[in-house]
Amino acid sequence: MTPWLTILLTLPAAGLLLTMLLPAGSNQLLKRVSLGTTLLQLLVGFGLLLPAYLQKLPDNQGFALHEKWQWIRLDMGTAGFLNIEYHLGLDGMGILMVLLTCMVMPLVVLSSWNNQHRNKLYFVLLQLLNLSILGCFMSLDFFLFYLFFEFMLLPMFFLIGLWGGEKREYAAIKFFLYTLFGSVFMLLVMAGLGFSFIDPDLTASLGRTVHTLDFLHMSGLADGTYPNLVAGSVFSHGYSLFGLDARALAFWVLLIGFAIKLPSVPFHTWLPDAHVQASTPISVILAALLLKVGGYGILRIAFGIFPEAALSSATWVAGLGMISILYGALVAMSQRDLKSLIAYSSVSHMGFVLLGLASFQAVGISGAVLQMFNHGVISSALFLLAGVLSDRTHDRTLSNYRGLWMKMPVYSAFVLVAFFASMGLPGLNGFVSEMMVFMGAFGSTEGYVSVFAAISVIGIVLAAVYYLRTFRQMFMGEFSYLGTGDSGSLQDLDGREKTLLVPLAVLMVLLGIFPSLATSLFDQSLSEYVSNLIQVAKP
């Protein structure tokens, strides 16, 4: 079988090495290499990887694409071996996130075309970040996932700290500390898991206990048992730490670690600072891809390894989602900077992911996964549109703009589509995923999930308020510009900017009318996944 996953990973790795070998002053060549690499990644993702996935899907509802090789084997003495594998795989959830990454990265490179500051370092860091994100979405070994997760930290830290706004150092350090805090949490759980699960096949063949960090071995089977769980280990059933159930404690440690990345209230405060200070391409990566690693990690790792703890905590998870939805929307209403408004709207819209996951219903969790994809498309467009104003006037203050529709009609039309999609207007992609989340949450029988879902509906109303008010304030009426920038620079979109925005706008409409284009990739595998979660959580 062709190793498509490894091939896809080698593309940004090759682009990274080639960029490092190019002379620092060859700015145009550096840009073309990065753009060519990401376009080839897009071609492989949609033209080769996706057809291979669809071909295997009817025969395997779980991981249709799967690659595994021996990597590291650590001798732990009397405890046996710890087996770490280069293990990649894609199910419906993973393929959607990988395709989103393949689609967004060429847009990020193209939106960086006017960058003139340390181009070689910039594109090296961009390729490393690209590689790390893809690795996170494809890894099925916790150690491998953790490496890619950590690799995202340094490039993003420098991309914000060196190419950001006036307070870029503060924003970069805040991002670094929050993410590092979540990583330490994850490392503690991973260390305990390394002693808690075994690989039965290798144990039998080697004649010694072989511990594993493989997600497939650590996930419960459909019959509600954990045959690979070591009795009496730290994460065995009934084991307690500090007087608390060890499995429930580990679930919450992982949940907090990934909620920081999502981000969820109250772990969200790094995000608005990072978005406001970051350049436009980096804001696109943050919103479209990095936040999705948090949601993906919650479902794949926290829910997958500790499903009974996730089920018993469903009310609390839904509560965090509800608070994020309402808090993010209320704070967005008070913002005066366009990027800050979009950043807080991201906090609100990612709250729907938590609400859908907490439902423990196939439609709700499917809606959460689709919401991650849809938010990636919408937020990419929103931050690119905010970047247009930043490029022209270096001013994003909402009250400084009036009547932009008269001056920039094409730009205004794209803003209108993106605003409507983000507020969940029927016929656009944001509506479909939010509707699925609410269907799952209202049908949930877990605790107060349905009550929190009813309250969360207010968030949709608030989103309509701040988006419509912003559009009326900035785009309606006679044109005027009250800021200190050059009003003459407020020209409509050029060819490069249209190239960036047209595919995103088409996707918003296309997935709003034909959502099965996306849902057909994951509905079967997610239904099976949720069924297994419930059977394990309720043996």
C-alpha positions as CSV (number, residue, x, y, z in Angstrom):
1,M,0.0,0.0,0.0
2,T,1.3,3.5,-0.9
3,P,2.3,5.4,2.3
4,W,0.3,8.5,1.5
5,L,0.5,9.8,5.0
6,T,4.2,9.7,5.1
7,I,4.4,11.2,1.6
8,L,2.2,14.1,2.8
9,L,4.4,14.6,5.8
10,T,7.6,14.7,3.8
11,L,6.4,17.6,1.6
12,P,6.6,20.3,4.3
13,A,9.8,18.6,5.6
14,A,11.4,18.8,2.2
15,G,10.2,22.4,1.8
16,L,11.7,23.2,5.2
17,L,15.1,21.7,4.2
18,L,15.1,23.4,0.8
19,T,14.3,26.7,2.4
20,M,17.1,26.4,4.8
21,L,19.6,25.8,2.0
22,L,18.5,28.8,0.0
23,P,20.4,32.1,0.3
24,A,18.9,34.5,2.8
25,G,18.6,37.3,0.2
26,S,16.6,35.4,-2.4
27,N,13.2,36.6,-1.3
28,Q,11.3,35.8,-4.4
29,L,12.8,32.3,-4.6
30,L,12.0,31.7,-0.9
31,K,8.4,32.6,-1.4
32,R,8.0,30.5,-4.6
33,V,9.5,27.4,-2.9
34,S,7.1,27.8,0.1
35,L,4.1,28.4,-2.2
36,G,5.1,25.5,-4.5
37,T,5.5,23.1,-1.5
38,T,2.1,24.0,0.0
39,L,0.4,23.8,-3.5
40,L,1.9,20.3,-4.0
41,Q,0.7,19.5,-0.5
42,L,-2.8,20.6,-1.5
43,L,-2.6,18.5,-4.7
44,V,-1.5,15.4,-2.8
45,G,-4.1,16.0,-0.1
46,F,-7.1,16.3,-2.3
47,G,-5.9,14.6,-5.5
48,L,-4.2,11.5,-4.0
49,L,-4.8,11.1,-0.3
50,L,-8.6,11.8,-0.4
51,P,-9.3,9.3,-3.2
52,A,-7.2,6.7,-1.4
53,Y,-9.2,7.3,1.8
54,L,-12.5,7.1,0.0
55,Q,-11.5,3.9,-1.7
56,K,-10.7,2.2,1.6
57,L,-13.7,3.7,3.5
58,P,-16.4,1.2,2.6
59,D,-14.2,-1.7,3.9
60,N,-13.0,0.1,7.1
61,Q,-15.3,2.5,8.9
62,G,-12.5,3.4,11.3
63,F,-9.0,4.2,10.1
64,A,-9.2,3.8,6.4
65,L,-5.5,4.8,6.0
66,H,-3.0,3.3,8.4
67,E,0.8,3.2,8.6
68,K,2.9,1.8,11.4
69,W,6.7,1.1,11.8
70,Q,8.8,0.3,14.9
71,W,10.6,3.4,16.1
72,I,11.9,3.3,19.8
73,R,11.9,0.5,22.3
74,L,13.0,1.4,25.8
75,D,14.0,-1.3,28.3
76,M,12.4,-0.4,31.7
77,G,13.9,-3.3,33.6
78,T,11.5,-5.5,35.5
79,A,8.6,-3.5,34.1
80,G,9.4,-4.7,30.6
81,F,9.7,-2.5,27.5
82,L,8.1,0.7,26.4
83,N,7.3,0.5,22.7
84,I,7.0,3.7,20.8
85,E,6.0,3.5,17.1
86,Y,5.9,5.7,14.1
87,H,2.1,5.2,13.8
88,L,0.0,7.3,11.5
89,G,-3.7,6.9,10.6
90,L,-6.7,8.8,9.3
91,D,-10.3,8.2,10.1
92,G,-13.2,10.6,9.3
93,M,-12.2,13.2,12.0
94,G,-8.5,13.2,10.9
95,I,-9.1,13.4,7.2
96,L,-11.2,16.5,7.6
97,M,-8.6,18.3,9.7
98,V,-5.8,17.2,7.3
99,L,-7.7,18.5,4.3
100,L,-8.3,21.8,6.1
101,T,-4.6,22.1,6.7
102,C,-3.7,21.4,3.1
103,M,-6.2,24.0,2.0
104,V,-5.3,26.8,4.4
105,M,-1.4,26.7,4.2
106,P,-1.2,27.9,0.5
107,L,-3.5,30.8,1.5
108,V,-1.1,31.6,4.4
109,V,1.9,31.6,2.1
110,L,0.2,33.7,-0.5
111,S,-1.0,36.2,2.1
112,S,2.6,36.5,3.3
113,W,3.8,37.6,-0.2
114,N,4.5,41.2,0.8
115,N,6.6,40.2,3.8
116,Q,10.0,41.7,3.6
117,H,11.4,41.1,7.1
118,R,13.7,38.0,7.6
119,N,12.0,36.1,4.8
120,K,14.2,33.0,5.2
121,L,13.6,32.5,8.9
122,Y,9.9,33.4,8.4
123,F,9.3,30.6,5.8
124,V,11.4,28.1,7.6
125,L,9.3,28.6,10.7
126,L,6.1,28.4,8.6
127,Q,7.1,25.1,7.1
128,L,8.0,23.7,10.5
129,L,4.6,24.8,11.8
130,N,2.9,23.2,8.8
131,L,4.7,19.9,9.4
132,S,3.8,19.9,13.1
133,I,0.1,20.6,12.5
134,L,-0.2,17.8,9.9
135,G,1.7,15.4,12.3
136,C,-0.7,16.1,15.1
137,F,-3.7,15.3,13.0
138,M,-2.2,12.0,11.8
139,S,-0.4,10.6,14.8
140,L,-1.8,7.5,16.5
141,D,1.0,7.2,19.1
142,F,0.8,9.5,22.1
143,F,4.6,10.1,22.1
144,L,4.7,11.0,18.4
145,F,1.6,13.3,18.9
146,Y,3.3,15.0,21.8
147,L,6.4,15.7,19.8
148,F,4.5,17.3,17.0
149,F,2.4,19.2,19.6
150,E,5.5,20.6,21.1
151,F,7.1,21.4,17.7
152,M,4.2,23.9,17.1
153,L,5.2,25.9,20.2
154,L,8.5,27.5,19.1
155,P,7.7,28.5,15.5
156,M,4.5,30.1,16.6
157,F,6.3,31.9,19.4
158,F,8.8,33.4,17.0
159,L,6.2,34.1,14.3
160,I,4.3,36.2,16.8
161,G,7.3,37.7,18.6
162,L,9.3,38.8,15.5
163,W,6.6,39.7,12.9
164,G,3.8,41.0,15.2
165,G,2.6,44.4,16.3
166,E,3.8,46.8,19.0
167,K,3.1,44.4,21.9
168,R,4.2,41.3,20.1
169,E,6.8,40.2,22.8
170,Y,4.1,40.2,25.4
171,A,1.6,38.3,23.3
172,A,4.3,35.8,22.2
173,I,5.4,35.1,25.8
174,K,1.8,34.8,27.0
175,F,1.1,32.3,24.2
176,F,4.2,30.4,25.1
177,L,3.5,30.1,28.8
178,Y,-0.1,29.1,28.4
179,T,0.7,26.4,25.8
180,L,3.7,25.2,27.9
181,F,1.4,24.9,30.9
182,G,-1.0,22.7,28.9
183,S,1.9,20.6,27.6
184,V,3.2,19.9,31.0
185,F,-0.2,18.6,32.0
186,M,-0.2,16.3,29.0
187,L,3.3,15.0,29.7
188,L,2.3,14.0,33.2
189,V,-0.6,11.9,31.9
190,M,1.5,10.4,29.1
191,A,4.1,9.2,31.6
192,G,1.4,7.4,33.6
193,L,-0.2,5.9,30.5
194,G,3.2,4.4,29.5
195,F,3.0,2.0,32.5
196,S,-0.7,1.3,32.2
197,F,-1.3,-0.3,28.8
198,I,0.4,-3.2,27.0
199,D,0.7,-4.3,23.4
200,P,-0.7,-7.9,23.6
201,D,0.8,-9.0,20.3
202,L,4.4,-7.9,21.0
203,T,4.1,-9.1,24.6
204,A,3.3,-12.6,23.4
205,S,6.0,-12.6,20.7
206,L,8.8,-11.2,22.9
207,G,7.9,-13.1,26.1
208,R,8.2,-9.9,28.1
209,T,5.7,-7.2,29.0
210,V,5.6,-4.5,26.2
211,H,4.0,-1.3,27.2
212,T,2.5,1.0,24.6
213,L,1.3,4.6,24.0
214,D,-0.7,3.6,20.9
215,F,-4.1,5.3,20.9
216,L,-5.7,2.2,19.4
217,H,-4.5,0.0,22.3
218,M,-5.4,2.6,24.9
219,S,-9.0,3.0,23.6
220,G,-11.6,0.7,25.0
221,L,-13.2,-1.9,22.7
222,A,-16.9,-2.0,21.8
223,D,-17.6,-4.7,24.4
224,G,-16.9,-2.3,27.2
225,T,-13.6,-3.8,28.4
226,Y,-10.0,-2.7,28.4
227,P,-8.1,-6.0,27.7
228,N,-4.8,-4.1,27.3
229,L,-5.0,-2.2,30.6
230,V,-2.5,-3.5,33.2
231,A,-4.3,-4.4,36.5
232,G,-3.2,-2.3,39.4
233,S,-1.5,0.3,37.2
234,V,-1.9,4.0,37.9
235,F,-4.8,4.4,35.4
236,S,-6.5,1.1,36.1
237,H,-10.1,1.2,37.3
238,G,-10.5,2.0,41.0
239,Y,-7.0,3.4,41.4
240,S,-6.9,6.8,43.2
241,L,-4.5,9.7,43.4
242,F,-4.7,12.3,46.2
243,G,-8.0,10.7,47.2
244,L,-9.5,11.2,43.6
245,D,-10.2,8.6,41.0
246,A,-7.0,8.5,38.8
247,R,-8.9,8.1,35.5
248,A,-11.2,11.1,36.2
249,L,-8.2,13.2,37.3
250,A,-6.3,12.3,34.2
251,F,-9.3,13.1,32.0
252,W,-9.5,16.6,33.5
253,V,-5.8,17.2,33.2
254,L,-5.9,16.4,29.5
255,L,-9.1,18.4,29.1
256,I,-7.5,21.5,30.6
257,G,-4.4,21.0,28.5
258,F,-6.4,20.9,25.3
259,A,-8.9,23.5,26.4
260,I,-6.0,26.0,26.6
261,K,-5.3,25.4,22.9
262,L,-9.1,25.3,21.9
263,P,-9.4,27.8,23.8
264,S,-12.2,27.6,26.3
265,V,-13.1,30.1,29.0
266,P,-11.3,30.6,31.5
267,F,-8.1,29.4,29.6
268,H,-8.7,31.7,26.6
269,T,-6.9,35.0,27.6
270,W,-3.8,34.3,25.5
271,L,-5.9,34.2,22.2
272,P,-7.1,37.8,21.8
273,D,-3.6,39.2,22.5
274,A,-2.0,36.7,20.1
275,H,-4.5,37.6,17.3
276,V,-4.3,41.3,17.7
277,Q,-0.5,41.4,17.7
278,A,0.1,38.6,15.1
279,S,0.4,39.4,11.4
280,T,-2.6,38.4,9.2
281,P,-1.1,35.1,8.0
282,I,-0.3,34.0,11.5
283,S,-3.7,34.9,12.8
284,V,-5.1,32.7,10.0
285,I,-3.0,29.7,11.2
286,L,-4.0,30.4,14.8
287,A,-7.7,30.5,14.2
288,A,-8.0,28.0,11.4
289,L,-5.6,25.3,12.5
290,L,-4.0,25.6,16.0
291,L,-7.3,25.9,17.8
292,K,-8.5,22.8,16.0
293,V,-5.7,20.8,17.5
294,G,-7.3,21.5,20.9
295,G,-10.7,20.2,19.8
296,Y,-9.2,17.2,18.0
297,G,-7.1,16.3,21.1
298,I,-10.1,16.4,23.4
299,L,-12.1,14.0,21.2
300,R,-9.3,11.7,20.1
301,I,-7.3,11.5,23.4
302,A,-9.2,12.7,26.5
303,F,-12.5,11.2,25.3
304,G,-10.9,8.2,23.6
305,I,-8.8,7.0,26.5
306,F,-11.1,7.9,29.4
307,P,-14.6,7.7,28.0
308,E,-16.3,6.9,31.3
309,A,-14.8,10.0,32.9
310,A,-15.8,12.0,29.9
311,L,-19.4,10.7,30.2
312,S,-19.6,11.5,33.9
313,S,-18.2,15.0,33.2
314,A,-20.5,15.8,30.3
315,T,-22.5,18.4,32.3
316,W,-19.3,20.2,33.2
317,V,-17.9,20.1,29.7
318,A,-21.2,21.4,28.3
319,G,-21.1,24.1,31.0
320,L,-17.6,25.2,29.8
321,G,-19.0,25.3,26.2
322,M,-22.0,27.4,27.2
323,I,-19.9,29.9,29.2
324,S,-17.4,30.2,26.2
325,I,-20.3,30.8,23.8
326,L,-21.9,33.5,25.9
327,Y,-18.8,35.1,27.3
328,G,-17.1,35.3,23.9
329,A,-20.1,36.8,22.2
330,L,-20.7,39.4,25.0
331,V,-17.1,40.5,25.0
332,A,-17.0,40.6,21.2
333,M,-19.9,43.1,21.3
334,S,-17.7,45.6,23.3
335,Q,-14.7,45.4,21.0
336,R,-13.5,48.4,19.0
337,D,-10.7,46.6,17.0
338,L,-11.9,44.3,14.1
339,K,-9.3,41.6,14.8
340,S,-10.2,41.6,18.5
341,L,-13.9,41.2,17.6
342,I,-13.1,38.2,15.4
343,A,-10.8,36.7,18.1
344,Y,-13.5,36.8,20.7
345,S,-16.1,35.5,18.2
346,S,-13.7,32.5,17.8
347,V,-13.8,31.9,21.6
348,S,-17.6,31.9,21.3
349,H,-17.8,29.6,18.2
350,M,-15.3,27.1,19.5
351,G,-17.6,26.8,22.6
352,F,-20.0,25.0,20.2
353,V,-17.4,22.3,19.8
354,L,-17.4,21.6,23.6
355,L,-21.2,21.6,23.6
356,G,-21.4,19.1,20.8
357,L,-18.7,16.8,22.3
358,A,-20.5,16.8,25.7
359,S,-23.8,15.6,24.0
360,F,-22.4,12.0,23.6
361,Q,-24.7,11.8,20.5
362,A,-23.4,10.9,17.1
363,V,-25.0,13.9,15.5
364,G,-23.7,16.3,18.2
365,I,-20.1,15.1,18.0
366,S,-20.3,15.1,14.2
367,G,-21.5,18.7,14.4
368,A,-18.6,19.5,16.7
369,V,-16.1,18.1,14.1
370,L,-17.9,19.9,11.3
371,Q,-17.9,23.1,13.3
372,M,-14.1,22.9,13.6
373,F,-13.8,22.6,9.8
374,N,-16.3,25.3,9.1
375,H,-14.8,27.7,11.7
376,G,-11.4,27.1,10.0
377,V,-12.9,28.2,6.7
378,I,-14.8,31.2,8.1
379,S,-12.1,32.5,10.4
380,S,-9.5,32.3,7.6
381,A,-11.7,34.6,5.5
382,L,-12.4,36.9,8.4
383,F,-8.8,37.4,9.4
384,L,-7.8,37.9,5.7
385,L,-10.5,40.5,5.4
386,A,-9.3,42.3,8.5
387,G,-5.8,42.2,7.1
388,V,-6.9,44.0,4.0
389,L,-7.7,47.1,6.1
390,S,-4.5,46.7,8.1
391,D,-2.5,46.6,4.9
392,R,-4.1,49.8,3.5
393,T,-4.5,52.1,6.5
394,H,-2.8,50.2,9.4
395,D,-6.0,50.9,11.2
396,R,-8.6,48.4,12.4
397,T,-10.7,50.6,14.6
398,L,-14.4,50.0,13.8
399,S,-15.6,53.5,14.5
400,N,-13.1,55.1,12.0
401,Y,-14.8,53.6,9.0
402,R,-18.1,54.6,7.3
403,G,-19.7,53.6,4.1
404,L,-17.0,51.2,2.9
405,W,-19.5,49.6,0.5
406,M,-19.4,52.8,-1.6
407,K,-15.6,52.7,-1.7
408,M,-14.9,48.9,-1.7
409,P,-18.0,47.0,-3.0
410,V,-16.2,43.7,-3.8
411,Y,-14.5,43.7,-0.4
412,S,-17.8,44.5,1.3
413,A,-19.5,41.6,-0.4
414,F,-16.9,39.2,0.9
415,V,-17.3,40.6,4.4
416,L,-21.1,40.2,4.2
417,V,-20.8,36.5,3.2
418,A,-18.2,35.8,6.0
419,F,-20.3,37.6,8.6
420,F,-23.5,35.8,7.7
421,A,-21.7,32.4,7.6
422,S,-20.2,33.1,11.1
423,M,-23.5,34.1,12.6
424,G,-25.1,30.8,11.3
425,L,-27.4,32.1,8.5
426,P,-29.2,29.2,6.7
427,G,-27.7,28.4,3.4
428,L,-24.1,28.9,4.6
429,N,-21.8,26.4,6.3
430,G,-21.9,27.8,9.8
431,F,-25.6,27.1,10.1
432,V,-25.2,23.4,9.4
433,S,-22.6,22.6,12.0
434,E,-24.3,24.6,14.7
435,M,-27.7,23.0,13.9
436,M,-26.1,19.5,14.3
437,V,-24.5,20.5,17.6
438,F,-27.9,21.7,19.0
439,M,-29.6,18.6,17.7
440,G,-27.2,16.4,19.6
441,A,-27.2,18.6,22.7
442,F,-31.0,18.8,22.9
443,G,-31.2,15.0,22.4
444,S,-28.6,14.3,25.1
445,T,-29.7,12.4,28.3
446,E,-26.5,13.3,30.2
447,G,-27.0,15.7,33.1
448,Y,-27.9,19.2,32.2
449,V,-26.4,19.2,28.7
450,S,-29.8,20.0,27.1
451,V,-30.4,22.8,29.6
452,F,-27.0,24.4,28.8
453,A,-27.8,24.0,25.1
454,A,-31.0,25.9,25.5
455,I,-29.2,28.8,27.2
456,S,-26.4,28.7,24.5
457,V,-29.0,29.6,21.8
458,I,-28.6,33.2,23.2
459,G,-25.1,33.1,21.7
460,I,-26.4,32.9,18.2
461,V,-28.6,36.0,18.8
462,L,-25.6,37.9,20.2
463,A,-23.5,36.9,17.2
464,A,-26.1,38.4,14.9
465,V,-26.1,41.6,17.0
466,Y,-22.4,42.2,16.9
467,Y,-21.9,41.2,13.3
468,L,-24.9,43.2,12.0
469,R,-24.0,46.2,14.1
470,T,-20.4,46.1,12.9
471,F,-21.5,45.8,9.2
472,R,-24.0,48.7,9.6
473,Q,-21.3,50.9,11.3
474,M,-18.5,50.2,8.8
475,F,-20.1,49.6,5.5
476,M,-23.5,51.4,5.3
477,G,-24.1,55.1,4.5
478,E,-21.8,57.7,2.9
479,F,-18.1,56.9,2.8
480,S,-15.8,58.6,5.3
481,Y,-12.6,57.7,7.1
482,L,-11.9,59.2,10.5
483,G,-8.6,57.5,11.2
484,T,-5.0,58.8,10.8
485,G,-4.2,56.4,7.9
486,D,-4.3,57.3,4.2
487,S,-7.9,57.2,3.0
488,G,-6.8,57.2,-0.6
489,S,-5.3,53.7,-0.1
490,L,-8.7,52.3,0.5
491,Q,-9.0,50.7,-2.9
492,D,-11.0,47.5,-3.6
493,L,-9.5,44.0,-3.6
494,D,-6.6,43.3,-6.0
495,G,-6.1,40.0,-7.8
496,R,-4.0,38.3,-5.1
497,E,-6.6,39.1,-2.4
498,K,-9.5,37.8,-4.6
499,T,-7.5,34.6,-5.2
500,L,-7.3,34.2,-1.4
501,L,-10.9,34.9,-0.6
502,V,-12.9,33.3,-3.6
503,P,-12.2,29.7,-2.6
504,L,-13.2,30.3,1.0
505,A,-16.4,32.1,0.0
506,V,-17.3,29.3,-2.4
507,L,-16.8,26.7,0.3
508,M,-19.0,28.6,2.7
509,V,-21.8,28.5,0.2
510,L,-21.1,25.0,-1.1
511,L,-21.0,23.4,2.3
512,G,-24.1,25.3,3.4
513,I,-26.1,23.9,0.5
514,F,-24.4,20.5,0.2
515,P,-23.0,19.7,3.7
516,S,-22.8,16.0,2.7
517,L,-19.6,16.9,0.8
518,A,-17.9,17.1,4.2
519,T,-20.1,14.9,6.4
520,S,-19.8,11.9,4.1
521,L,-16.1,11.7,5.0
522,F,-16.7,11.2,8.7
523,D,-20.3,10.3,9.5
524,Q,-19.8,6.5,9.5
525,S,-16.5,6.4,11.3
526,L,-17.7,9.0,13.9
527,S,-21.0,7.1,14.5
528,E,-18.9,3.9,15.2
529,Y,-16.5,5.9,17.4
530,V,-19.3,7.4,19.5
531,S,-21.0,4.0,19.8
532,N,-17.8,2.5,21.1
533,L,-17.3,5.4,23.5
534,I,-20.8,4.9,25.0
535,Q,-20.4,1.1,25.3
536,V,-17.1,1.5,27.1
537,A,-18.4,4.3,29.3
538,K,-21.6,2.3,30.2
539,P,-20.4,-1.4,30.4
